[in-house]
Amino acid sequence: MSIYSRVDLEEMGFAAIGKNVRISTRASFYGISRIEIGDNVRIDDFCVLSAGEGGIKLGSFIHIGVYSCIIGAGRVVLADFANISSRVTIYSNNDDYTGEYMTSPMVDSRFTNVQHAPVNIGRHAIIGSGSVVLPGIDIGDGCAVGALTMVNTSLEAWNIYAGQPARLIKARKKDLLIKEKEFLSSREVL
């Protein structure tokens, strides 16, 4: 994967850019001045981050897998250690599908009824390949979302969910919190 240099990243116009950020030169960004990126973040090939008015904020130690998209006018926040697998799509806005309004970004907004709502993804949450997250969703700390899951309702912390729509499978272990402390302590020694 070919990545942008530090100089390239600083010149691109992000709202904030942390240390040790690795972004593929094949990733695309829209509304870049509304995108904040923390430390130790990797964004793979063919990802699209399109930040509307609310912006996008990525914490630290985040990975966004190949072909994933974060799109919309509402604010999207990924907390530290959140990870997005390949082909995941996170929407913070949605068209009105009732037939009462038109749908298309090429139609004047007077004729559409696009709804915007923030999306928050908690610390240590992981979203499996091919999943879709809809506007207005909170995915709690430590949630694991199985591959191909449709997340159309907020998810409680430290649980595993899967299906269409997402349904609770079982509780998720919290052992990784001990690993987090060990990991961060090891970094302080370096």
Stockholm file with secondary structure:
# STOCKHOLM 1.0

chainA/1-190         MSIYSRVDLEEMGFAAIGKNVRISTRASFYGISRIEIGDNVRIDDFCVLSAGEGGIKLGSFIHIGVYSCIIGAGRVVLADFANISSRVTIYSNNDDYTGEYMTSPMVDSRFTNVQHAPVNIGRHAIIGSGSVVLPGIDIGDGCAVGALTMVNTSLEAWNIYAGQPARLIKARKKDLLIKEKEFLSSREVL
#=GR chainA/1-190 SS CCBCCHHHHHHHTCSEECSSCEEBTTCEEESGGGEEECSSEEECTTCEEEECTTCEEECSSEEECTTCEEEESSCEEECTTCEECTTCEEESEECCCSSSSBCCTTSCGGGBCCEECCEEECTTCEECTTCEECTTCEECTTCEECTTCEECSCBCTTEEEETTTTEEEEECCCTHHHHHHHHHHHHHHC
#=GC SS_cons         CCBCCHHHHHHHTCSEECSSCEEBTTCEEESGGGEEECSSEEECTTCEEEECTTCEEECSSEEECTTCEEEESSCEEECTTCEECTTCEEESEECCCSSSSBCCTTSCGGGBCCEECCEEECTTCEECTTCEECTTCEECTTCEECTTCEECSCBCTTEEEETTTTEEEEECCCTHHHHHHHHHHHHHHC
//
